[in-house]
Amino acid sequence: MNDKNKSIHEFDFTLICEYFSSIERQGPGSPEVTLKALSFVDNLTSESRIADIGCGTGGQTMVLANHTAGHITGIDLFPTFIELFNANSENLNLGDRVNGVVGSMEHLPFRNEELDLIWAEGAIYNIGFERGLNKWRELLKPGGFIAVSEASWFTEERPGEIDAFWKDAYPEIDTISRKVRQMQKAGYIPMANFVLPENCWTEHFYAPQAAAQEKFLEKYAGNKTAEELVENQRHEADLYDQYKAFYGYVFFIGKKV
Ligand SMILES: C[S@@+](CC[C@H](N)C(=O)[O-])C[C@H]1O[C@@H](n2cnc3c(N)ncnc32)[C@H](O)[C@@H]1O
């Protein structure tokens, strides 16, 4: 594998963290899409317990919080993201019901059947789609909801370059219909799924990065790792531009049976 195709996971933890801390979202998405996914979720009240797993700095969490009344816990592995998350929550006067904690999605700090809603935008891939759906299910109350966005293929076949890129980055990428089946098999009613529009990648993810990249490269002039990280992200954006007909993010909303 050449450097250009190096997976994001192979870069230095601290550098990645700094790079992504400078932008509002750490993955493709938008406020409109968060609200669309939320529109398929019923029965939330001021007593509801919600977890946003792999919350990052909380771009989508704050949108959720402004449209739900319950208590939201954001969980992320990166302490810097959680610091920014909690600062965002305080700035929006949401500190009494929106809290970020550092933790792993492998060992979540919730009791069985404690949660009404599990949210994870662009994050479940870290544990694996099927594994996450199965493992997190026990934390949901019966009738509780899960809403996750996940990289998915739009077609059965696709050009070799993009096939190879994703099979290296995330071998569990699969077609929408197979992901829906996996959700059903894990014990959820598949309530809805929809493809995230292109602007979730271009306007809300890659454009803010383009601005951040200039500053990052200035700060780390001559640092090979930083340069590679930026090159890697630019390559990913180019691939998206070229092959967006074949893949994208899809929101899957399920209800625990
Ligand atoms: C692509 S980002 C998505 C962030 C945010 N949900 C969004 O859409 O902007 C994936 C997030 O998962 C977090 N993450 C990765 N592995 C994790 C783990 N094992 N446990 C908790 N969070 C993790 C990363 O730190 C990162 O914030």
The ligand as an SDF file (V2000), in Angstrom:
LIG
                    3D

 27 29  0  0  0  0  0  0  0  0999 V2000
  -15.8990   10.0900   11.6880 C   0  0  0  0  0  0  0  0  0  0  0  0
  -15.9110   10.6870   13.3470 S   0  0  0  0  0  0  0  0  0  0  0  0
  -17.6220   11.1810   13.5510 C   0  0  0  0  0  0  0  0  0  0  0  0
  -17.8170   12.2020   14.6390 C   0  0  0  0  0  0  0  0  0  0  0  0
  -19.2180   12.7930   14.7670 C   0  0  0  0  0  0  0  0  0  0  0  0
  -20.2010   11.7880   15.1120 N   0  0  0  0  0  0  0  0  0  0  0  0
  -19.6130   13.4940   13.4890 C   0  0  0  0  0  0  0  0  0  0  0  0
  -20.4170   12.9570   12.7110 O   0  0  0  0  0  0  0  0  0  0  0  0
  -19.1030   14.6020   13.2680 O   0  0  0  0  0  0  0  0  0  0  0  0
  -15.7980    9.2030   14.3240 C   0  0  0  0  0  0  0  0  0  0  0  0
  -15.6690    9.4780   15.8240 C   0  0  0  0  0  0  0  0  0  0  0  0
  -15.5780    8.2270   16.5300 O   0  0  0  0  0  0  0  0  0  0  0  0
  -14.6260    8.3740   17.5760 C   0  0  0  0  0  0  0  0  0  0  0  0
  -14.1420    7.0420   17.9540 N   0  0  0  0  0  0  0  0  0  0  0  0
  -13.3070    6.2260   17.2700 C   0  0  0  0  0  0  0  0  0  0  0  0
  -13.1400    5.0620   17.9180 N   0  0  0  0  0  0  0  0  0  0  0  0
  -13.8960    5.1400   19.0400 C   0  0  0  0  0  0  0  0  0  0  0  0
  -14.1480    4.2460   20.1220 C   0  0  0  0  0  0  0  0  0  0  0  0
  -13.5930    3.0410   20.1650 N   0  0  0  0  0  0  0  0  0  0  0  0
  -14.9710    4.6360   21.1060 N   0  0  0  0  0  0  0  0  0  0  0  0
  -15.5350    5.8830   21.0860 C   0  0  0  0  0  0  0  0  0  0  0  0
  -15.3380    6.7610   20.0800 N   0  0  0  0  0  0  0  0  0  0  0  0
  -14.5300    6.4060   19.0780 C   0  0  0  0  0  0  0  0  0  0  0  0
  -13.5720    9.2760   16.9770 C   0  0  0  0  0  0  0  0  0  0  0  0
  -12.7820    9.8870   17.9770 O   0  0  0  0  0  0  0  0  0  0  0  0
  -14.4250   10.2550   16.1950 C   0  0  0  0  0  0  0  0  0  0  0  0
  -14.7960   11.3650   16.9730 O   0  0  0  0  0  0  0  0  0  0  0  0
  1  2  1  0
  2  3  1  0
  2 10  1  0
  3  4  1  0
  4  5  1  0
  5  6  1  0
  5  7  1  0
  7  8  2  0
  7  9  1  0
 10 11  1  0
 11 12  1  0
 11 26  1  0
 12 13  1  0
 13 14  1  0
 13 24  1  0
 14 15  1  0
 14 23  1  0
 15 16  2  0
 16 17  1  0
 17 18  1  0
 17 23  2  0
 18 19  1  0
 18 20  2  0
 20 21  1  0
 21 22  2  0
 22 23  1  0
 24 25  1  0
 24 26  1  0
 26 27  1  0
M  CHG  2   2   1   9  -1
M  END
$$$$
